[in-house]
């Protein structure tokens, strides 16, 4: 099964949110549910607690500038995809001057 075909399980515990700027954003969230405890016969259930909290995030830009020479680019194109190279670089007819 390929990467794009694999089912994603994160949608069960994540959501989407529109963020329109680079200012810090705050999300309110609850802690995990308390652990369950055994309840003996004729006993009462005990109260558990959940704690609310907050997490913050903000948009950020990531990137790098890569420099490639024309020769390196042509070498990569020639080695990995000749049909594309043939379309990209026009052939010169030997009978016509360049």
C-alpha positions in Angstrom: 0.0 0.0 0.0 1.5 3.4 -1.0 1.8 6.5 1.1 -1.1 8.2 -0.6 -3.3 5.1 -0.3 -2.7 4.5 3.4 -5.6 5.5 5.6 -4.8 8.4 7.9 -5.8 7.9 11.5 -5.0 11.4 12.7 -8.3 12.8 11.7 -9.9 11.0 14.7 -8.1 13.3 17.1 -7.3 16.4 15.0 -9.2 19.2 13.4 -8.8 22.0 10.9 -8.6 25.7 11.8 -8.3 28.7 9.5 -5.4 31.0 10.5 -5.3 34.2 8.5 -2.1 35.8 9.9 1.1 35.1 11.7 0.0 36.2 15.2 0.1 33.5 18.0 -3.0 31.4 18.2 -4.4 29.7 21.3 -6.3 26.4 21.5 -8.2 25.4 24.6 -8.0 21.7 25.2 -8.9 19.1 27.9 -6.6 16.7 29.5 -7.1 13.0 29.0 -9.9 11.2 30.7 -9.0 9.9 34.1 -8.0 6.2 34.4 -10.9 3.9 35.2 -11.0 2.2 38.6 -12.6 -1.0 39.5 -15.9 -0.6 41.3 -16.5 -3.3 43.9 -20.0 -4.7 44.3 -22.4 -2.4 46.2 -19.9 0.4 46.0 -20.3 3.9 44.5 -18.5 5.3 41.6 -15.8 7.8 42.4 -15.5 11.2 40.6 -12.7 11.7 38.2 -11.3 15.0 37.0 -10.3 16.5 33.7 -8.2 19.6 33.6 -8.4 22.2 30.9 -5.4 23.7 29.4 -4.2 25.7 26.4 -1.6 25.3 23.8 -0.4 28.0 21.5 1.0 28.0 17.9 1.6 30.3 15.1 2.3 30.1 11.4 5.8 30.2 10.3 7.6 30.2 6.9 10.3 27.6 6.2 12.5 27.4 3.1 15.9 27.4 1.5 17.3 28.8 -1.6 19.2 26.3 -3.8 21.6 27.2 -6.5 21.9 25.0 -9.5 24.2 25.7 -12.5 22.8 25.3 -16.0 25.2 22.3 -16.5 24.0 20.6 -13.3 20.4 21.0 -14.3 21.0 19.7 -17.8 23.0 16.7 -16.4 20.1 15.9 -14.0 17.5 16.2 -16.8 19.6 14.1 -19.3 20.3 11.3 -16.7 16.8 11.0 -15.3 14.2 11.8 -18.0 15.5 11.9 -21.6 12.0 12.3 -23.1 11.5 15.6 -21.1 15.0 16.7 -22.0 14.2 16.2 -25.7 11.1 18.4 -25.4 13.0 21.0 -23.3 16.1 21.4 -25.5 15.3 21.8 -29.2 17.5 19.8 -31.5 19.6 21.7 -34.0 19.5 20.5 -37.6 23.1 19.8 -38.7 22.3 21.4 -42.1 21.2 24.7 -40.7 23.6 27.2 -39.0 23.0 27.8 -35.3 
